[in-house]
Amino acid sequence: MDIKEMLKAGFVKKQVAILIDKDRNGKEHIVVIDTPEHAKAYKGSAAMRLATMYVKED
């Protein structure tokens, strides 16, 4: 993956939050939220991970 080339091509680097929650049966539910700040406000007991996303805005 050539990130420098992606950025030159017009991609924008963004950080998103991934929430991982398990239901009472042990099944994992994964939810992606647009910003870590928004995720913190609503995450409840879910585990939070951060991910980098590259978006090309036309």
C-alpha positions, 0 to 999 in steps of 0.5 A: 500500500503506497499511502504517499501516492494515495494522498497525492491522488486526492485521498484524505486521511481520517481517523474513525472509531471501531466499537466492538460489543458482545451480546449475551450470546457472545456474538460480536457486533462491530460498529464504525463511527465517524470520529473518536469523539462521537464514539466516546459519547455513545460507546457504553461498555463496548471496546473501542479501537481506532482505525485510519481511513482514506477517503477520496472526495470527488 
